[in-house]
Amino acid sequence: MLLARVLGNVVATQKNQRYDGARIMLVQPVNPDGTARGAQMLALDSVDAGEGDLVVVVQEGWSASTAATGEQGAAIDSAIIGVVDFVEVH
């Protein structure tokens, strides 16, 4: 899992029917202090995240597909599985 910031929504008018109604979001992985790291990526939203939200993203295909669609085996690399309220580092 990783922390990421939602940058925006990706509109795909033509997509596999398995993803009908699912939102695809553009996210930027971030460090716990909020600084950007790595490349931006796409993630299927399973928790109704919004632009600017700090989120938890899972990048393992099996977990991502079941979290985002409720089905196994969907072709998904990443899914947003949580909206973060705050990060506490000790």
TORKOL-4160 file (C-alpha; in steps of 0.2 Angstrom, whole numbers, padded with zeros to 4 digits, m for minus):
90
<pt num="1" X="0000" Y="0000" Z="0000"/>
<pt num="2" X="0005" Y="0018" Z="m0002"/>
<pt num="3" X="m0001" Y="0035" Z="0002"/>
<pt num="4" X="m0006" Y="0046" Z="m0013"/>
<pt num="5" X="m0014" Y="0063" Z="m0017"/>
<pt num="6" X="m0029" Y="0063" Z="m0029"/>
<pt num="7" X="m0025" Y="0075" Z="m0043"/>
<pt num="8" X="m0041" Y="0073" Z="m0053"/>
<pt num="9" X="m0053" Y="0062" Z="m0062"/>
<pt num="10" X="m0050" Y="0053" Z="m0078"/>
<pt num="11" X="m0065" Y="0052" Z="m0090"/>
<pt num="12" X="m0066" Y="0036" Z="m0101"/>
<pt num="13" X="m0082" Y="0036" Z="m0111"/>
<pt num="14" X="m0077" Y="0019" Z="m0118"/>
<pt num="15" X="m0072" Y="0005" Z="m0106"/>
<pt num="16" X="m0074" Y="m0013" Z="m0102"/>
<pt num="17" X="m0092" Y="m0016" Z="m0095"/>
<pt num="18" X="m0084" Y="m0023" Z="m0080"/>
<pt num="19" X="m0079" Y="m0005" Z="m0075"/>
<pt num="20" X="m0096" Y="0003" Z="m0079"/>
<pt num="21" X="m0100" Y="0016" Z="m0065"/>
<pt num="22" X="m0082" Y="0015" Z="m0058"/>
<pt num="23" X="m0072" Y="0031" Z="m0057"/>
<pt num="24" X="m0054" Y="0031" Z="m0063"/>
<pt num="25" X="m0043" Y="0044" Z="m0053"/>
<pt num="26" X="m0026" Y="0051" Z="m0057"/>
<pt num="27" X="m0015" Y="0050" Z="m0041"/>
<pt num="28" X="0002" Y="0056" Z="m0036"/>
<pt num="29" X="0011" Y="0045" Z="m0023"/>
<pt num="30" X="0017" Y="0055" Z="m0008"/>
<pt num="31" X="0028" Y="0053" Z="0007"/>
<pt num="32" X="0021" Y="0054" Z="0024"/>
<pt num="33" X="0025" Y="0073" Z="0025"/>
<pt num="34" X="0015" Y="0075" Z="0009"/>
<pt num="35" X="0030" Y="0078" Z="m0003"/>
<pt num="36" X="0028" Y="0070" Z="m0020"/>
<pt num="37" X="0037" Y="0054" Z="m0025"/>
<pt num="38" X="0038" Y="0043" Z="m0040"/>
<pt num="39" X="0027" Y="0044" Z="m0055"/>
<pt num="40" X="0009" Y="0048" Z="m0056"/>
<pt num="41" X="m0003" Y="0034" Z="m0059"/>
<pt num="42" X="m0021" Y="0029" Z="m0062"/>
<pt num="43" X="m0031" Y="0020" Z="m0049"/>
<pt num="44" X="m0049" Y="0014" Z="m0048"/>
<pt num="45" X="m0059" Y="0023" Z="m0034"/>
<pt num="46" X="m0068" Y="0011" Z="m0022"/>
<pt num="47" X="m0072" Y="0024" Z="m0008"/>
<pt num="48" X="m0078" Y="0039" Z="m0017"/>
<pt num="49" X="m0062" Y="0049" Z="m0015"/>
<pt num="50" X="m0061" Y="0067" Z="m0022"/>
<pt num="51" X="m0048" Y="0079" Z="m0029"/>
<pt num="52" X="m0036" Y="0084" Z="m0016"/>
<pt num="53" X="m0039" Y="0069" Z="m0004"/>
<pt num="54" X="m0025" Y="0060" Z="0003"/>
<pt num="55" X="m0029" Y="0042" Z="0000"/>
<pt num="56" X="m0022" Y="0024" Z="0003"/>
<pt num="57" X="m0019" Y="0015" Z="m0014"/>
<pt num="58" X="m0016" Y="m0004" Z="m0016"/>
<pt num="59" X="m0005" Y="m0009" Z="m0030"/>
<pt num="60" X="m0007" Y="m0028" Z="m0030"/>
<pt num="61" X="m0018" Y="m0034" Z="m0044"/>
<pt num="62" X="m0029" Y="m0047" Z="m0034"/>
<pt num="63" X="m0032" Y="m0035" Z="m0020"/>
<pt num="64" X="m0035" Y="m0020" Z="m0031"/>
<pt num="65" X="m0048" Y="m0029" Z="m0042"/>
<pt num="66" X="m0058" Y="m0036" Z="m0027"/>
<pt num="67" X="m0058" Y="m0020" Z="m0018"/>
<pt num="68" X="m0063" Y="m0009" Z="m0033"/>
<pt num="69" X="m0076" Y="m0021" Z="m0041"/>
<pt num="70" X="m0080" Y="m0034" Z="m0029"/>
<pt num="71" X="m0075" Y="m0047" Z="m0041"/>
<pt num="72" X="m0059" Y="m0056" Z="m0043"/>
<pt num="73" X="m0048" Y="m0056" Z="m0058"/>
<pt num="74" X="m0052" Y="m0039" Z="m0065"/>
<pt num="75" X="m0038" Y="m0031" Z="m0075"/>
<pt num="76" X="m0033" Y="m0018" Z="m0062"/>
<pt num="77" X="m0016" Y="m0013" Z="m0056"/>
<pt num="78" X="m0021" Y="0000" Z="m0043"/>
<pt num="79" X="m0036" Y="0004" Z="m0032"/>
<pt num="80" X="m0040" Y="0018" Z="m0020"/>
<pt num="81" X="m0046" Y="0009" Z="m0004"/>
<pt num="82" X="m0046" Y="0022" Z="0009"/>
<pt num="83" X="m0047" Y="0041" Z="0012"/>
<pt num="84" X="m0034" Y="0047" Z="0025"/>
<pt num="85" X="m0039" Y="0058" Z="0039"/>
<pt num="86" X="m0022" Y="0062" Z="0045"/>
<pt num="87" X="m0004" Y="0054" Z="0046"/>
<pt num="88" X="0004" Y="0053" Z="0063"/>
<pt num="89" X="0023" Y="0049" Z="0063"/>
<pt num="90" X="0033" Y="0046" Z="0079"/>
